[in-house]
Amino acid sequence: MNRRHSALHNSPVTGERVGPKKVKWGVLGAASIAVRKVIPGMQKGEWCDIAALASRELAKAQTAASNLKIGKAYGSYEELLADPEIEAIYNPLPNHLHVPWSIKAAEAGKHVLCEKPIALNAAEARTLLATRDRTGVKIGEAFMVKTHPQWLGAREIVREGALANCARWLECSATSIGIPKMCETSLTSGAAG
């Protein structure tokens, strides 16, 4: 399951630019965020093939899959997890179902990208980590801010100290309107990253 992807390279046979094999994804549910934002975004990715979508209602899965040009539609989440072609799942289910279905996916040998929040409390998070360690699959939270180029750039600006004067101004302004004084080091030491 821990397939390695090679970097883009020229084919020794054709000379054409070739890249890694796409990961075949399955989506658990037809949530609005999935069908409006995440699936279309993933379909633009070089390494993503959204191969299947499941819903508790087959007709809903079929409609969403047809609209998004996804090849397979399932009337249950279990059917999707049993599909041997699916390598990873995206889990946009309601929050209380994130951990149970992410665990089921991991136990079926599928890597997991779970919508936020990945867990409702620390105990659930520990259970998910234990499942990840036991099954050997990757489990991640769909939280793009940490790796988005815009926020990586902002973190670098803070680390370089370019906002130190701004942070000091915010601290003084907050104190002057009655907000308790903030810890100065948290404002100037790159706490945003």
N, C-alpha and C positions, 0 to 999 in steps of 0.2 A: 504494500500500500504506500510505502514511502518512495514513490517514483521520483527520480531526479530529472529535472528539466535541463537540457543543455542550452547554451546561449545560441543566438542566431549565428548562422554560418553559411557559407556557400556550399552547395551540393557538389561533391567531387564528380558526379555523373553529368548533371545538367548545368552546373555553374550558377543555378538560381539560388536566391536567398531563401533559406529554409530555417525553420525554428523549432521550438519544442512542440511536442504533441499537446493538443488542448486537453484540459481536464474536463471530464464529463460531469456536469452538475445536475442535481435534481433539486427542486424547490418544494418545500413542505408548505402547501397552502397557497392561496391566491390573494394574500393581503394587499391592501392598496399600495403600501410602500414598495412591495415586491414588484407588482405589475406596472406601476407608474415610474419608478425610479431605479431600483436595484437591478432587476432583470435586464431592462434596456441598457443600463450601464455595463453590466457584465457581458452582454452580447457584443459590445464594442471591444472588449478585451481580447488581446492576442492569444491568451491562454485559456479562455473560457468557452465551453460549448454547453449551453443550457439545453440538456437533452430530455428532461422530463419535468413535469409539474404534477403535484398531487393535491387533491382536495377531498374533504369528506363527502362531497357531492361530485360524482363523475361529470355531470353536465357542466358544472362550474369549472372544473379542471379542463374539460375539453374546450370550452369557450376561451378561457384565458390562454391555453396552449395554442389554440388556433390564431388568436389575435397577436400573439407574440412569436409565431412561427416556431413553436417548440414541438418536436417530433412525437413525444409520448405524453399521454395524460392518464393519470390513475385516479380511481375513486376512493383510495385510502392511502394513508401515509405508509402503512405496512407494505403495500405493494411496491411503492417507490423504493423503500429500503431493501426490498428483496431483489431488485433489479441489479444483476451482476455488472452491467455496463456503467452504472453510476458510481463515480469515485468520491464525490463530495456532495454535501447538501448545504443549502442555504435555508436557515430556519427563521422565518418572519412570523411565526405563530404568536398568539397572545402571550404576554410575559410569563404567566404561570405555567405555560407549556414549554418554555425554552429549555429548561434543564431536563425534564423527562424525555422529550423527543431528541434532544442532542445526545443524551446517553444512549437511547435506542439506536440512533444513527451510528454512533461510535462503536457500539457493540455489533453492528452489522458491517463494520469495517470501513465506514465512510468518514472522510474528513468532514469537519463541521465549521461553517461560518454562521454564527448565531447573531440575530439582531439584538441590539441592546435593549434592556440590560441582559447580560448573559446569565445572571442569576438574581434571585430576589433577596438573598442574604448570604452571609459568609459560609454558613453550613452547606448551602446548595453549591456555592462556588468550590468548596473543598471536595464535595462529591463529584463534581464535574472534572476537577483536576485529577482525582484518583482514577476516574474512568479513562481519562486521556492517558495517564501513565500506564494503566493496565492494558489498554487496547493498542497503544502505539500510534494512534491517529493524531492529527493536528486538530485542535479546537481553538477557534478564535472568535472574538467579538467584532461585529460590524461597526466599528468605531473609527471612522476615517480621519478624524481630526488629528490624531497622533502622528499619522504619516502623510497628511496632505501637504504638498509643497508650500502652500501659503503659511501654514502653521509651523512647518520646519524653519521657514525663513524668519517668522516672527520670533521663534525660540532663539535663533542665532542672534538676532538683533538684541534681545534681552541679555543673552550671555556675553555679548560684546560690551555691555554696559551703556549702550546708546540711550536707554530709557531711564537711567539713574535719576536724572533731574526731573523727569516726568513722574517717576515713582515718588520722589520726595515731595513734589507738588501735590500729588494725590493724597499723600499722608497728611500734609498740612491742611488741605482742604477738608478732608474727612474729619480731622480733629476739630476744626473750626465750626463744623455744623453739628457737633455732638456725637459723632461716631467714635467709638473707642480707638485709641492709638494703635495702629497696626505694627506688627513686628517689622522693623526696617530691613532686616536681612531677608525676609521672605519677599520683599519687593525688589530687591536689587541683586539677589543671588541666583537668578534663573529659576525661580520656583515655578514659573509657567511651563517649564519643560520637564 
